[in-house]
Amino acid sequence: MNGLSVLPGAMYCFYYCLSGTWLWDNVDQVDPAALENIGDEAMCRMSSWLLQDLHVVPPLPILFIALGIVLHAPFSFMYHWHYCTKLPPGKPRFDHWSRKFDQAFIHVISTFMSYGTSGRWDFFAVNAIFNAHCAWKNLVSTTVSSS
């Protein structure tokens, strides 16, 4: 169930950013100049059924939060699926590549959330350095076997 629980959040992030819903939730915080040409088809450079409601690109904090969630979701799903269906108990579960990538991408999502919740590039940079180090250490680690 844990693996399945990450998928709706990732799908909602896609929907929220691509549908333009974020714009109407925060319309009082949007620059009025950005709203002037909504509905003016001549202003649209691309026409796509997927992007038909995307009149303005979401603010970077929203994009960073959505990107973090979307990047982590497939790795979390793969790990929990393998954990439940294929991996035997013990050391094989800890040293499997899917666990390492799931935990490494928890650091990736944390990095993106640091900018998404603060809006500060300096805070994001410090978190990116720290989380990149932690993710790397996690990817190259092995479980110590007891003897």
ZAMARGU-4260 file (C-alpha; in steps of 0.2 Angstrom, whole numbers, plus 5000, padded with zeros to 4 digits):
<rodrens>
0) 5000/5000/5000 | 5015/5012/5003 | 5020/5010/4985 | 5003/5014/4979 | 5001/5029/4991
5) 5014/5039/4982 | 5006/5038/4965 | 4990/5049/4968 | 5001/5063/4974 | 5012/5063/4959
10) 4997/5062/4947 | 4989/5077/4956 | 5005/5087/4955 | 5004/5085/4936 | 4986/5089/4935
15) 4988/5104/4947 | 5003/5112/4937 | 4996/5108/4919 | 4978/5112/4922 | 4981/5130/4928
20) 4972/5126/4944 | 4986/5134/4954 | 4982/5151/4945 | 4964/5152/4951 | 4969/5146/4969
25) 4981/5161/4970 | 4973/5174/4959 | 4975/5187/4972 | 4994/5185/4972 | 4996/5185/4953
30) 5003/5200/4944 | 4988/5207/4935 | 4999/5209/4919 | 5000/5190/4918 | 4981/5189/4917
35) 4978/5202/4904 | 4980/5190/4889 | 4972/5174/4896 | 4960/5168/4882 | 4969/5177/4868
40) 4973/5162/4857 | 4985/5173/4847 | 4997/5174/4862 | 4998/5155/4863 | 5013/5149/4854
45) 5010/5130/4857 | 4993/5121/4855 | 4991/5105/4864 | 4977/5095/4872 | 4988/5092/4887
50) 4993/5111/4889 | 4976/5119/4884 | 4973/5126/4901 | 4991/5131/4905 | 4990/5150/4902
55) 5005/5155/4913 | 5019/5144/4919 | 5017/5141/4938 | 5029/5150/4950 | 5045/5141/4953
60) 5041/5136/4971 | 5026/5126/4965 | 5036/5119/4951 | 5050/5113/4963 | 5037/5105/4975
65) 5029/5096/4960 | 5045/5091/4952 | 5052/5084/4969 | 5036/5073/4972 | 5035/5067/4953
70) 5054/5062/4953 | 5053/5053/4970 | 5036/5043/4966 | 5043/5030/4953 | 5057/5025/4964
75) 5047/5024/4980 | 5034/5013/4970 | 5047/5002/4963 | 5056/4999/4980 | 5039/4995/4989
80) 5034/4984/4975 | 5050/4974/4976 | 5050/4974/4995 | 5032/4966/4995 | 5033/4954/4980
85) 5051/4949/4976 | 5064/4952/4990 | 5067/4940/5003 | 5069/4946/5021 | 5085/4952/5028
90) 5101/4959/5019 | 5094/4957/5001 | 5080/4970/5006 | 5093/4982/5012 | 5106/4981/4999
95) 5094/4981/4984 | 5096/4995/4971 | 5077/5000/4973 | 5079/5004/4992 | 5095/5014/4988
100) 5086/5024/4975 | 5070/5026/4985 | 5081/5033/5000 | 5092/5044/4988 | 5077/5051/4980
105) 5070/5056/4997 | 5085/5067/4998 | 5081/5074/4981 | 5063/5078/4986 | 5069/5086/5002
110) 5081/5097/4991 | 5066/5103/4980 | 5055/5105/4995 | 5068/5117/5003 | 5066/5129/4989
115) 5047/5126/4987 | 5043/5130/5005 | 5056/5144/5007 | 5058/5152/4990 | 5076/5156/4994
120) 5090/5151/4983 | 5103/5151/4996 | 5094/5139/5007 | 5091/5128/4992 | 5110/5128/4988
125) 5115/5123/5005 | 5101/5109/5005 | 5107/5103/4988 | 5125/5101/4993 | 5120/5092/5010
130) 5107/5081/5002 | 5118/5077/4987 | 5131/5071/4999 | 5119/5060/5009 | 5111/5053/4993
135) 5128/5048/4986 | 5133/5040/5003 | 5117/5030/5003 | 5119/5024/4985 | 5137/5017/4988
140) 5133/5010/5005 | 5132/4992/5009 | 5124/4983/5024 | 5136/4976/5037 | 5133/4958/5039
145) 5134/4951/5057 | 5146/4937/5060
</rodrens>
